[in-house]
Amino acid sequence: MNMIAKIGSVDARESIFSRLDALIARRPPSTDAARIEARQLVSMAIADSCQADSLWGAVDAFHAHFDFMMQTIEINGADDPGLRILRTKCRFYLEEVEALCLSLSY
């Protein structure tokens, strides 16, 4: 078994989730670009995982909350006090996706 490939895969996945967490925390210059980047990063993160219904449910929940957060920024601006709660929910679903990816990886 090639353990080096597995470690590299885990490092890449951790980097992806770090980038997603940073994307949640920052003020995006473009909400559309942030949405696209989040979708691309999640797709990369789940690529090496079994495609279980529970994983897709968590991914859908993350994207729904992330999209709602981006809509809130578009409508109310990046200083909206409600964003704190939305960021917390996004992080919760992101952590769920990450845990499922780790448990369902090949």
Backbone bond lengths (Angstrom), bond angles and torsions (degrees), N, CA, C in turn:
res aa  C-N    CA-C-N  psi(-1)  N-CA   C-N-CA  omega(-1)  CA-C   N-CA-C  phi
1 M - - - 1.453 - - 1.529 108.28 -
2 N 1.289 116.60 134.84 1.462 121.73 -177.57 1.531 109.55 -90.22
3 M 1.318 116.58 97.46 1.466 121.43 -177.48 1.527 112.05 -73.20
4 I 1.309 118.00 -25.62 1.463 120.32 -179.06 1.524 110.21 -65.00
5 A 1.314 117.07 -41.17 1.464 120.25 178.95 1.527 110.26 -64.02
6 K 1.311 116.70 -39.68 1.465 120.71 -179.61 1.526 111.02 -64.95
7 I 1.324 116.45 -43.67 1.460 119.84 179.29 1.523 110.67 -64.21
8 G 1.317 116.83 -42.32 1.464 120.19 177.36 1.513 111.73 -61.08
9 S 1.336 115.79 -39.01 1.453 120.50 178.80 1.532 110.84 -64.90
10 V 1.329 116.54 -41.53 1.467 120.56 178.58 1.521 110.36 -65.62
11 D 1.327 117.53 -42.65 1.464 120.93 178.10 1.519 111.24 -60.91
12 A 1.317 116.72 -42.18 1.466 120.52 179.18 1.524 110.50 -64.13
13 R 1.337 115.98 -41.45 1.466 119.66 -179.85 1.523 110.50 -64.81
14 E 1.350 117.03 -42.24 1.464 120.24 178.69 1.525 110.41 -62.16
15 S 1.323 116.96 -38.42 1.460 121.01 178.03 1.528 110.79 -63.57
16 I 1.315 115.61 -40.68 1.472 120.24 179.15 1.523 110.21 -62.89
17 F 1.339 117.15 -45.86 1.460 119.84 -179.19 1.526 111.26 -68.16
18 S 1.316 117.73 -31.80 1.467 120.91 174.81 1.528 110.34 -64.74
19 R 1.320 115.94 -41.31 1.467 120.10 178.60 1.531 111.16 -65.95
20 L 1.329 116.41 -39.42 1.466 119.71 177.11 1.522 111.27 -65.02
21 D 1.326 117.12 -41.15 1.455 120.37 178.02 1.532 110.25 -62.61
22 A 1.312 116.82 -40.79 1.473 120.51 177.55 1.530 110.72 -65.75
23 L 1.317 116.55 -35.60 1.465 121.01 178.82 1.532 110.62 -65.22
24 I 1.315 116.71 -36.46 1.467 121.04 177.41 1.529 110.41 -66.95
25 A 1.309 116.78 -39.62 1.464 121.65 -172.74 1.531 114.17 -77.65
26 R 1.304 117.90 -28.01 1.469 119.11 -172.08 1.524 113.01 -89.97
27 R 1.324 113.50 169.80 1.462 121.22 174.17 1.526 107.37 -92.83
28 P 1.302 118.06 109.13 1.461 119.26 -176.18 1.531 111.40 -73.60
29 P 1.341 117.03 137.30 1.461 119.07 176.04 1.528 111.02 -66.94
30 S 1.332 115.80 -30.08 1.460 121.70 177.64 1.524 108.58 -136.42
31 T 1.324 116.53 121.23 1.461 119.35 -179.50 1.530 110.97 -68.68
32 D 1.325 117.03 -33.44 1.464 119.68 178.17 1.526 110.77 -65.59
33 A 1.323 116.75 -42.53 1.464 120.43 177.88 1.528 110.58 -64.62
34 A 1.329 117.40 -37.28 1.466 121.06 178.36 1.527 110.69 -65.13
35 R 1.333 117.25 -40.17 1.464 120.79 177.77 1.526 110.97 -62.41
36 I 1.320 115.74 -45.72 1.464 120.50 -179.56 1.523 110.27 -63.17
37 E 1.322 116.87 -45.31 1.460 120.69 -179.83 1.533 110.80 -61.60
38 A 1.334 117.27 -42.64 1.469 120.71 179.45 1.522 110.52 -61.47
39 R 1.326 117.70 -43.34 1.466 120.69 179.77 1.524 111.57 -64.55
40 Q 1.328 116.44 -40.96 1.468 120.14 178.88 1.528 110.91 -65.25
41 L 1.325 116.37 -44.21 1.461 119.93 -178.99 1.524 111.87 -64.96
42 V 1.323 117.61 -41.56 1.469 120.35 178.50 1.527 109.88 -64.75
43 S 1.326 117.27 -40.67 1.466 120.38 177.52 1.521 111.32 -60.18
44 M 1.325 116.69 -41.21 1.463 120.74 177.51 1.529 110.57 -65.69
45 A 1.321 116.84 -38.85 1.468 121.17 -176.82 1.523 112.03 -67.12
46 I 1.313 117.59 -37.18 1.463 120.05 -175.71 1.525 112.94 -92.45
47 A 1.304 117.91 -0.18 1.467 121.48 -175.51 1.529 112.58 -59.34
48 D 1.324 118.70 -35.65 1.464 122.25 -177.24 1.523 112.94 -96.82
49 S 1.327 117.34 17.87 1.463 121.19 -177.38 1.523 110.00 -112.60
50 C 1.324 115.38 153.84 1.458 120.08 171.29 1.528 107.21 -64.79
51 Q 1.289 116.57 140.09 1.457 120.38 -175.33 1.530 110.78 -90.04
52 A 1.321 115.98 75.69 1.465 122.25 -179.03 1.530 110.21 -86.39
53 D 1.325 114.88 156.28 1.464 120.38 178.86 1.524 111.99 -59.57
54 S 1.325 116.43 -37.50 1.463 119.56 -179.56 1.527 110.81 -63.38
55 L 1.328 116.97 -37.51 1.465 120.34 178.06 1.517 110.55 -66.79
56 W 1.323 117.05 -44.93 1.465 119.55 179.56 1.524 111.64 -64.63
57 G 1.329 117.33 -35.27 1.465 119.87 176.74 1.517 111.38 -63.81
58 A 1.332 116.98 -41.99 1.465 120.90 178.76 1.521 111.06 -67.46
59 V 1.330 116.51 -39.62 1.471 120.67 178.09 1.527 110.00 -63.20
60 D 1.324 116.52 -45.54 1.470 120.26 178.77 1.527 111.38 -61.55
61 A 1.333 116.90 -41.51 1.469 120.82 179.17 1.529 110.22 -64.47
62 F 1.329 116.85 -42.05 1.468 119.68 178.11 1.522 110.38 -60.58
63 H 1.326 116.44 -49.71 1.470 119.45 -178.03 1.534 111.64 -63.20
64 A 1.319 117.49 -38.41 1.464 120.23 178.88 1.525 110.75 -62.42
65 H 1.317 116.87 -45.03 1.466 119.89 -179.92 1.528 111.44 -71.37
66 F 1.325 117.12 -37.22 1.467 119.89 178.18 1.531 110.23 -65.51
67 D 1.341 116.92 -43.26 1.466 120.35 177.83 1.526 111.36 -62.62
68 F 1.338 116.71 -40.58 1.464 120.16 178.11 1.529 110.38 -64.33
69 M 1.327 116.63 -38.41 1.466 120.34 177.36 1.537 110.21 -63.55
70 M 1.330 116.71 -41.72 1.470 120.12 178.99 1.536 110.52 -66.14
71 Q 1.331 117.61 -38.05 1.471 121.04 176.33 1.524 110.85 -62.99
72 T 1.314 116.40 -41.29 1.464 121.11 178.72 1.526 110.18 -62.07
73 I 1.329 116.50 -41.83 1.470 119.84 177.51 1.521 110.55 -63.60
74 E 1.338 117.28 -41.49 1.465 120.80 179.03 1.524 111.99 -62.61
75 I 1.326 116.41 -41.13 1.463 121.16 -174.72 1.527 112.29 -83.25
76 N 1.338 116.70 -49.12 1.464 121.03 -171.84 1.519 114.25 -103.77
77 G 1.315 117.08 -8.70 1.461 120.03 -177.98 1.516 111.67 91.22
78 A 1.319 115.26 166.62 1.467 121.60 -175.40 1.524 113.08 -76.54
79 D 1.330 118.17 -5.34 1.470 121.28 179.84 1.523 113.05 -98.61
80 D 1.328 117.63 7.00 1.453 121.69 -179.13 1.532 109.96 -61.35
81 P 1.335 118.22 128.25 1.469 120.81 -179.45 1.536 113.08 -64.88
82 G 1.308 117.63 -22.77 1.462 121.23 179.11 1.519 113.49 -71.21
83 L 1.319 116.90 -14.12 1.465 120.00 -179.75 1.524 112.44 -65.31
84 R 1.312 116.99 -28.71 1.470 120.26 -179.98 1.529 110.33 -59.40
85 I 1.314 116.72 -45.42 1.464 121.35 179.31 1.531 110.19 -66.37
86 L 1.327 116.69 -42.19 1.459 119.73 179.77 1.524 111.67 -64.44
87 R 1.320 116.76 -39.07 1.469 119.98 177.37 1.532 110.55 -63.70
88 T 1.323 116.60 -39.53 1.464 120.66 178.08 1.524 110.64 -62.31
89 K 1.318 116.97 -43.54 1.463 120.87 179.27 1.525 110.93 -66.14
90 C 1.320 116.97 -40.37 1.471 120.38 177.31 1.529 110.41 -61.41
91 R 1.316 116.16 -43.72 1.471 119.62 178.97 1.527 111.33 -64.16
92 F 1.329 116.86 -38.17 1.457 120.66 177.96 1.528 110.52 -59.34
93 Y 1.336 116.81 -50.01 1.462 119.49 -179.26 1.525 111.86 -69.95
94 L 1.317 117.62 -31.66 1.458 120.58 175.17 1.531 110.30 -63.85
95 E 1.324 117.11 -43.11 1.462 120.88 177.32 1.529 110.91 -63.45
96 E 1.324 116.90 -36.45 1.459 121.11 177.59 1.532 110.30 -65.12
97 V 1.336 116.76 -44.05 1.468 120.67 177.29 1.526 109.90 -61.27
98 E 1.326 116.36 -44.65 1.460 120.08 -179.31 1.536 111.34 -61.75
99 A 1.315 117.14 -44.96 1.462 120.57 -179.86 1.532 110.79 -63.69
100 L 1.303 116.75 -40.97 1.465 119.84 178.99 1.526 111.20 -67.73
101 C 1.332 116.85 -37.70 1.462 119.84 177.39 1.526 110.44 -61.80
102 L 1.318 116.47 -42.62 1.457 120.11 179.33 1.524 111.96 -65.67
103 S 1.329 116.27 -40.09 1.464 118.80 -177.77 1.514 112.81 -77.92
104 L 1.332 117.18 -22.45 1.470 120.52 -177.27 1.520 112.97 -106.55
105 S 1.330 117.29 9.75 1.472 118.74 -177.18 1.523 109.89 -71.64
106 Y 1.316 114.79 150.84 1.477 121.58 -179.20 1.496 110.84 -69.92
